[in-house]
Amino acid sequence: MYDVIISGAGPAGSKCAEIVAKSGFKVALIEKDTNWRKPCGGIVSSRIFKYYPQLRKSNFQQIFSISMYSPDFYNFRYSWKNMLDPAINVDRLEFDDTIRNVAIDSGAELFDNHISFDFITKDNQNIGIKTRTPSGIKEYLGKIIIIADGMSSKLAIKSGLREKWKTKEIYTCKCAIMEGKNLLDKECNYFFFRPYKGYGWIIPLNDNKFNIGAGLAKEANVSFNVNEIYSEFLHDSNIKKFLPSLNYKEIWKAAYPLPALGVKEKCLFGDNIMIIGDAAGFVSPISGEGIHASIVSGNIAAETAIMALANEKISRETLRRYKSHPYIKKIIRNFKLKTAIANFFFENKGRNLSKMFQLAEKEENFRDELVNMFLFNQAPSKDFLLKLK
């Protein structure tokens, strides 16, 4: 019997496992495949250092500027070098392994090659998880169950807390890691907004390696095909200015969905269950960045579980603290605002974004809010919103 069972050893699950295990409780961390690389741009803001100070000394590519292009290719660039800590660009295979090992070193037990597919129930209560493994079905009993296994989580649906995602609730993205000579500034991340609801990116990983991808948001998934827009993005003449070679080595490629409307706040907790990370929608509706928000959700869920276990009171009421925590409420509120702003970006075929970039170049306060919204998921002020109108 475990105190906490966590299905999914990505950023949310690993942080949750680390915190609970450090408090002396018995934790089972269940992962489908530690050799699987999550399709992701891999951008991590400097806020990560609060949760993982050891990453300051990592070899991940440091980023000190952002370059954003509107659909008509108006460019807005901002640098924070010598002012703020760098962001880092990571290969998710290496990054996830790094933070997973922190959880293991803290005392969590990792069970790799385990696919969570159902609950163990007794007296109409979920008391554990069933997993498929190469050697057959395995069962794990636990007092508290944490669902952290992403958008495709079977447990999230079977818990009754969350329904399946609808097409208009997701981003559909495709990306690759490529290698070869290029004209990128290695300390800059590049974003390219498209005239439909979508965007592309180029993220340097080192001098010759980069992550490149494109995605569709919400209703654009109905009108466009992600494979076609990815190919179009790679062959765009404006993108070729940064990637002039005709032959880049493709190291890896994959497609994936992401939540596009922020946190599914009604699904976050049940009698002895909490849902965290991508599985609950902790992904920015503007940038698609979810690593930081997922780690925060894992951290707060862990604190909630520790309190419930220490008081020997595990119930819907005691787990409600997870959803009502100020950090979680702030993320929910910010993401709601950003959903509306993201819609504004793409009105008039993206020309609104050009006007925003032009205004940011003229007004320092507006510029700072725009940058903080993209880089740090901060909510814009009323003054910022009024200027948009």
N, C-alpha and C positions, 0 to 999 in steps of 0.2 A: 504494500500500500504506500503510495506517494502522497505527500502533502499537496503538491501541485504537478499536474501534467500539462506540458506545453506542446502543442502540435504545430511545428514550424520553427526552424532554427535560423531564420533570417534576422534582420536588425531588430524587429520588434520582439520576436521570441527569444533571441539570445540575450538581449538586455533584461527582459523579464526574468529569465532563468538565472542570470548573474545575480540580480538583486535579491531574489528569494533565497537562493542557495547561500549567499553571504550571511543571511540572517539565521542560518542553521537548519532550514527546513529541507526536506527531501524532495528533489526535483527530477522529473523525467523529461528530457528534451528530445522530442521525436522529430526526425527529419527524413524526408523521402530520399534525398540524394545529396550528400555534401559535395559531390563533384559536379553538380549542376550549376551553371552560371545563369542567374536571373537576367533576362533581357532588360537592360536599363542603361540610361545615359551615364550613370555613375557619378553625378555631381553631389558633393557633400559640402555644405556651408561650414564656416568656421565654428558654428555653434556645436559641432560634433566634439570639439575639444573639451567641452564641459563634461561630457559623458565618457569620453575616451581620451584622456590627456596623453596617453602613450602614442597616439597617432601624430602628435606634433613631430615626432622623430622618425616617422615612416618615410618610405621612398615614393609615396604617391605624388603625382604631379601637382605642384602648387599653382594656384590661379589667383591673379591679382586684378583682373579686369573682365568686363563683359561687353560684347559687341552684339547689338540687336538690330535686325533689319526688318522694316515693315514690308508688306506685300509688294509695294512699288520700289522697294530696295533703298528706302531712306535709312541711313545708318545713324544709330545712337550708340556711342561708346563711353564707358565710364571705367576709371581705374581707381583703386583704393590702396595702391602700393604705398608703403610707409605710413599708412593711416590706420589700417585694420589688419587683423590676421588673415592669412590666405584661406581661400576655399581649397578643397582638394578634389581631384578627379580620380576615381578608383575603378579598377577592374573588379566587378562584383564577386567573381570567384575568389579572389585574394582577400577582398575586404570582408566578405561574409565569414570566411575561414578565420580571419584575425579576431573578429569580435565573438565568434562562436567559441574559440579557444579561451577567451576571457571568461565566458560562462562556465566552461568545463573546469578551468583552473580554480573557479570559485566554489566548485563542488557539485555542479549539475551533472547528471548522468546522460550522456548522449546515446541515442539509439538510431543509428544510421540505416538507410535502405528500408525504412518503415513508412508505408503509405497509410495514413489515417483514413478510414472509410466509414466508420460508424461508431456509435456509442454503445457502451455496456449499460444496460438499464436494470433497475431494481425498484419495485414499488413506485413505478412511474417517475423515477428520478435517474438522471444520467450519473453513473458512478465511475465511469472509466471510458477508455478508448480501445477500439479494435483496430489493428493494423495488419496490412499484408506485407510479408517479408519474403525473401528468397527461400526461407525454410518453412514457410507456412504462416498461418494466422497467429498473431500474438495479441495478448490482452494486457492492459495496464489500468490498475485501479488508482483513483485519486480523489482527494477531498474537493479540490478546485481544479477545473479544466479551463485552460487558456487556449483559444483558437487563434493561431498566428500563421496559418498556412496559405495566405494569399487570396486573391480574387476567386480562384477556382475551388476554394475550400468546400469539401462535401459536408464537413462537420457544421459549418456556419448555416447551411441550408437545413440540415437534419436537426439542428438545435431548435428550429422554429423561430429563431430570433431575426433571421434575415432571409429575404427572398432572393431569387436569382437576379443578376444584374440585367437590366433592359439595355437594348442597343444604344439608346439615346442617353444612357448614364455612364458611358465609358469612352476612354480614348482607345484607339487601336493603333499600335505603333510597330515599326520594324526598324531594327538597327543592326549594325555590324561593327566589329573591330577590324580595322585595316592597318596596313603597314606600308610605308614608302615615303619618299621625299615629298615635302609639301611646303606651302607658303604660309602656314599658320603661325601666329604668335603663340608660342608654347605656354604663355602665362595668361591666355585669354580664352574664354568660352564664347562660342558663336551660336546665335539663335536666329532663325529665319522664319518669320510668320508668313503664312500663305494667304491668298485671297479667299479661299474657303476656310472653314473652321479647322485649321491645322497648322502645324509648324514643323520645321526641321532643325537639326543641330549638328554641330561639329565640335567634339570635345577632345582636346589633346590629352594623350596619356603619357607620352614622352616625346623625345625629339622626332621620332619617325612613326609613332603609333598613335592612332586616334579612333574615337568612337563616333560613328556617323549614323544618323537615323532621321525618320520622319513619322509623323503621326496625324491621325484624324480625330476630331472631337465630336461627340454627341451625334446630332443628325447628319453630319458629314459622312458618318459611317454607312448611311443608307445610299448616299449619292456617289461615293467614291470607293475605290478599291485600294487597300493599303499597299499592296504589292506594286500597283501602278504608280501611286504617288511617291513611293520610295524610289522607284526607278527614275521617275521624272526629276526628283530632287537631285539624285546623283549626276544626272546628265544636264542639269540646268547650267547655262553659260556663266551665270553669276557664281555658282559654286565652283566651277572649273577654274575660276581665278585663284582660288585657294588650293585647289587640287589639280594641278596642270598635267600630271602624269596620266598616261592612258592605261597603265597597268599597276594597280595596287594589289598587294597580297591580302587576300581576305582570310583572316584568322578564324573568324567565327561570325555567325549570323543567326538571327531569330526574330520572330514576331510575337507580340504579346498585348494583352488588354490592361488598362489601368482605370481606376475609378475617376470620373470626370466631374462629379458634383459635390465633392467633399465628403465629410463624415456622415455615415448612416447612424445618426445619433440614437434612434429608437432601437437599434440592435445591439448596443454595447454590452449589456449584461443580463443575466438571468439568475436563477436560484443559486447555482454554483458554477456559473460559466461567465467568462468575459471574452470579448472579441477585440483583437488589437491589430494594428498595422494595416496593410492593404485590404485584408479581409473585412475591415470595418470602414474603409474609405479614407484612411489618413494619407491623402495625396493632394497636393496643391492643384486646384482647378486651373491655374494659369500656367505654371511651369511643368507640371507633372512630377515634380520632385517630392518624394515621400519618405526618404530615409530618416531625416530628422524628426518629422512628425510621428513616424512609426516608432522610433526609439523612445520618444516622449510617452507615447501610449503604452509601450511595454514597461517603462519605468513606473508610471502611475498605477498600472494594473498590478505590478509587483508589490508596491506599497500597500495597495488595497487588500491584496491577498494576505500579506504578512499581518496586517491588523486583524483581519477576520480570523486567521489561524491562531494568533496569539490570544485572542479573546474567546476562542472556541465558539464563535458565532458566524456561521457561514450561511448566508441567506441573500435573497434579493435585496433586502434593505441594507445589509452591511456592504454588499458589492456595489451599491448605488454610488458610493463615494468615488469610484472610478470615473463615472460620467460627470459628477458634480465638481470634480477637482478644478480649481481655477485654470490650470494649464490646458486641460481638455476643453473646458468651456471657451477659452480664448481661441484655440485652434478651430473649433466648430464655428465660432462667430466670424473669424477671419476668412475661413473658406467659403462661407455663405456670401460675404461681400465680394470675394474674388470670383465667384461664379457669375455674378452680375457684371463685374468689370470685364471678365473674359468675353462675355457676350458683346459688350460694347466694343472691344478690340476689333471684332470681325464684322461689325456693321459697315456698310458702304464698301464692301470688298476690302476691308482692312485699312481704308484711308484714315479712319479715326486714329489708328496707331501712329501714322506719320505725323499727324497734328500733335499727338502727345509727345513724341520725340522732339519735335520742333519747340514745343513749349518748355520741355525739360532743359533744352539748351539755353533758353533765355532766362528761366527762373530757377534759382538755386534750390529753394525750398521744395518746389514741385519735383525737381530732378532727384533730390534726396529721397523723397517719398516713393517715387517710381522705382528707384534702385532698391530700396529696402523691401518693397513689395515683391520684386522678383527674386532678390537674393536671400531675404530673411523671412519671407512669408508674413511680414508685418501688415496690419490692416491700415488702409489709407484714412486720412483725417477727413472731416466734413468739408474743409476748405479744398482739399484735393478733389473730392467728388463734385463740388460745385464748379470747379474749373473745368472738369470734364464736360459738364452740362453746357 
